[in-house]
Amino acid sequence: MTDRWAEWLRLRRSGGSEEQRRRTLQMLAPVRDELLDIAEVGPDDVLLDVGCGDGLIGLGALERGARVIFSDISAACLDDCRAVAGDEAEYLLADATSLGDVTADIVTTRSVLIYVDDKSRAFAEFHRVLRPGGRLAIFEPINRFGLEERKATWGFRETGDVEDLLMKIAEEMDRVQNEAGGLDAMIDFDERDLLRLAEEAGFVELRLQLIAEVARRPPLEVRDWDVLLDSSPNPLAPTLREAMDAALTAGEQARLTAVLRPQVEHGEGVTRLARAFLSGRKPG
């Protein structure tokens, strides 16, 4: 069984490359550790991992002795988590804005609110399901940061005479994500909104860390052209190859490839990213 969420985690995020999948998980490991640290996860805590995906956060919490409830809107993702954690954990098929009859000491999310239209309702649910004194720990990319630059250059150091082609691809990406109903949610907030929404939901002792980065490295840190072509930036977006096939002629694709492929294979590029860690408590 699969769906767009599981398919992206299993295949499309890494372009079908097991090596790229390994690198991605290695890159995400510090995010997992930081999130679990700010949540102060310890033995016997009940942790609700909202939007668990492939289980990165929840599996890390199990290693720290916590009891984990994996929650996701994707039954296939829950199956993937169950295949690893088995009976050591619980599994909840639920939306972030409607978590049902569940109670936890800790709520965590990683890159979940970017897909939620009603973020205020999600924060209210996080607050509701926590026990008094319970902790909240969130990681979210701030997609507004560097958005226009990413659309214009896709992170490539040199765009030569293909900027018009990159814009066509960006328009196709936006079109597909708009049809999936997810584009607005990805860019309708920044770190200040996260802080405000958490406070409005009733959380206290809030702490937010913003990390903004402009670094010289290739897009998605991929150095294999075919892997990059078959990669998708998120579960709602097409792969680069799919966007190119839809937006460009064969001649335009050849012209684009001639400019960009050498940069990918030589590890050239400029990445602009921002992400936020947010922690807080429900009053005891």
C-alpha positions in Angstrom: 0.0 0.0 0.0 1.2 3.5 -0.8 0.1 7.1 -1.1 1.9 10.4 -2.1 3.4 10.8 1.4 4.8 7.3 1.7 5.9 7.2 -2.0 7.9 10.5 -1.4 9.6 9.1 1.7 10.3 5.8 0.1 11.4 6.9 -3.3 10.8 10.4 -4.7 12.7 12.3 -1.9 15.9 10.5 -2.8 15.4 10.1 -6.5 15.2 6.3 -6.1 18.8 6.2 -4.9 19.6 4.2 -1.7 22.9 6.2 -1.4 21.0 9.5 -1.5 18.4 8.1 1.0 21.3 7.3 3.4 22.8 10.7 3.0 19.4 12.4 3.6 18.8 10.4 6.8 22.4 11.2 7.9 21.7 14.9 7.3 18.4 14.7 9.3 19.9 13.0 12.3 21.0 16.2 14.0 17.5 17.6 13.5 16.1 14.5 15.3 18.6 14.8 18.1 18.0 18.5 18.6 14.2 18.1 18.6 14.4 15.3 21.2 16.8 17.3 23.3 14.6 20.4 23.5 11.6 18.1 24.2 13.6 16.7 27.2 12.6 13.2 26.2 13.2 10.7 28.9 12.2 7.2 30.0 8.5 6.6 30.5 7.5 9.8 28.7 4.6 9.3 26.3 5.5 11.1 23.1 3.0 11.7 20.3 4.9 12.1 17.0 2.4 14.0 14.9 3.0 13.5 11.1 5.5 10.8 11.9 6.3 10.0 8.3 9.0 7.3 8.2 9.4 7.5 12.0 12.6 9.5 12.4 11.5 11.3 15.6 9.5 8.5 17.2 12.1 5.9 16.6 14.7 8.2 18.2 12.4 8.6 21.2 12.0 4.9 21.6 15.8 4.6 21.8 15.6 7.1 24.8 13.1 4.9 26.6 10.0 6.9 25.8 6.6 5.3 24.9 5.7 6.5 21.4 2.5 7.1 19.6 3.2 7.4 15.9 0.5 9.5 14.2 0.0 10.3 10.6 -2.6 10.8 7.9 -0.9 8.1 5.8 -1.7 4.5 6.7 1.2 3.5 4.6 3.6 5.6 6.6 2.2 4.1 9.8 2.8 0.6 8.3 6.4 1.6 7.6 6.8 2.7 11.3 5.1 -0.5 12.5 7.5 -2.6 10.4 10.4 -1.2 12.5 8.9 -0.6 15.9 6.3 -3.3 16.0 4.4 -3.7 19.3 6.8 -1.4 21.1 4.7 1.6 20.0 1.1 2.7 19.3 -0.2 3.9 15.9 -2.8 6.6 15.2 -4.3 7.4 11.9 -5.2 11.1 12.3 -4.8 14.6 10.9 -2.8 17.1 12.9 -5.9 19.2 13.4 -8.0 16.3 14.7 -6.0 14.0 16.9 -8.9 12.2 18.7 -8.9 10.6 22.1 -5.2 10.6 23.0 -3.0 12.0 25.8 0.7 12.6 25.8 3.5 14.1 27.8 5.2 15.4 24.7 4.0 16.4 21.2 6.6 16.6 18.4 6.4 17.6 14.8 9.0 17.7 12.0 8.1 19.4 8.7 4.4 18.9 9.3 2.8 22.3 9.6 4.0 23.3 6.1 1.2 21.0 4.9 -1.5 22.2 7.3 -3.8 24.9 6.2 -5.4 25.6 9.7 -2.2 26.0 11.8 -4.1 27.6 14.6 -6.3 24.6 15.0 -3.3 22.3 14.9 -1.7 24.2 17.8 -4.9 24.0 19.7 -5.0 20.2 19.2 -1.4 19.9 20.4 -2.3 21.9 23.5 -5.5 19.8 24.1 -3.9 16.4 24.0 -1.0 17.3 26.3 -1.2 16.6 30.0 -0.7 19.6 32.3 3.0 20.5 32.2 3.4 18.7 28.9 6.0 19.8 26.4 5.9 20.8 22.8 8.8 20.5 20.3 8.5 21.6 16.7 10.8 21.8 13.7 9.6 23.5 10.6 11.3 24.8 7.5 10.7 28.5 6.8 10.0 28.4 3.1 9.5 32.2 2.7 13.3 32.7 3.3 15.1 32.7 -0.1 11.9 31.8 -2.0 12.4 34.2 -4.9 16.0 33.3 -5.3 15.2 29.6 -5.3 12.6 30.1 -8.0 15.0 32.2 -10.1 18.1 30.0 -9.9 17.1 26.7 -8.3 20.3 27.0 -6.3 22.6 26.8 -9.3 25.7 29.0 -9.2 25.5 29.9 -12.9 22.2 30.0 -14.9 23.7 31.3 -18.1 21.0 31.9 -20.6 18.5 29.4 -19.1 16.8 31.6 -16.5 13.7 31.7 -18.6 13.6 27.9 -18.6 14.1 27.7 -14.9 11.1 30.0 -14.5 9.0 27.8 -16.6 9.9 24.8 -14.4 9.1 26.9 -11.3 5.7 27.8 -12.7 5.0 24.1 -13.4 6.0 23.1 -9.9 3.7 25.8 -8.5 0.9 24.6 -10.8 1.1 21.0 -9.6 1.4 22.0 -5.9 -1.6 24.4 -6.3 -3.7 21.6 -7.8 -2.7 19.4 -4.8 -3.9 22.2 -2.5 -0.7 22.5 -0.6 1.3 25.5 -1.9 -0.2 28.2 0.2 0.3 26.3 3.5 4.0 25.9 2.7 4.7 29.7 2.5 1.9 31.3 4.5 4.0 31.6 7.7 7.4 32.4 9.2 9.1 31.9 12.5 7.2 34.8 14.1 3.9 33.2 13.2 4.9 29.9 14.8 5.7 31.8 18.0 2.4 33.7 17.9 0.3 30.6 17.2 1.9 28.7 20.0 1.2 31.5 22.5 -2.3 32.0 21.3 -2.9 28.3 21.9 -1.9 28.6 25.5 1.7 27.5 25.5 4.1 29.1 27.9 7.9 29.2 28.4 8.3 29.5 24.6 11.7 29.4 23.0 12.3 29.7 19.3 15.6 29.2 17.4 15.9 30.3 13.8 18.7 29.1 11.7 19.1 30.9 8.3 21.8 29.6 6.0 23.3 30.7 2.7 25.9 28.1 1.8 27.9 27.0 -1.3 26.6 23.5 -2.0 24.6 21.8 -4.8 20.8 21.8 -4.9 19.5 19.0 -2.5 23.2 18.2 -2.0 22.9 15.7 -5.0 25.9 15.2 -7.3 24.2 12.6 -9.6 22.3 14.3 -12.4 19.7 11.5 -12.8 19.1 11.3 -9.1 18.4 15.1 -9.1 16.1 14.7 -12.0 14.1 12.0 -10.3 13.9 13.9 -6.9 11.0 15.8 -5.7 11.3 18.7 -3.1 8.2 17.6 -1.2 5.3 15.1 -1.5 3.0 17.5 -3.4 5.5 18.5 -6.1 6.6 16.8 -9.3 10.1 15.6 -9.8 12.4 17.8 -11.7 12.2 15.4 -14.7 8.4 15.5 -14.6 8.4 19.3 -14.5 10.9 19.5 -17.3 8.9 17.1 -19.5 5.7 19.1 -18.9 7.2 22.6 -19.3 10.0 22.4 -21.8 10.6 21.2 -25.3 13.2 18.6 -26.1 15.5 21.3 -27.3 15.0 23.4 -24.2 15.7 20.4 -22.0 19.0 19.8 -23.8 20.0 23.5 -23.4 19.1 23.4 -19.7 21.0 20.1 -19.2 24.1 21.5 -20.8 24.3 24.4 -18.4 23.2 22.7 -15.2 24.5 19.1 -15.3 28.2 20.0 -15.0 27.4 22.1 -11.9 25.6 19.2 -10.3 28.4 16.8 -11.0 31.0 19.2 -9.7 29.1 20.0 -6.5 28.5 23.7 -7.4 25.6 25.7 -6.1 24.2 28.1 -3.5 21.6 26.9 -1.0 19.4 29.3 0.8 17.4 27.7 3.7 15.9 28.6 7.0 14.4 26.4 9.7 13.0 27.0 13.1 13.0 25.0 16.3 10.2 25.9 18.7 9.6 24.5 22.2 7.1 25.3 24.9 5.0 23.9 27.8 1.4 23.5 28.6 0.8 25.2 32.0 0.7 22.7 34.9 
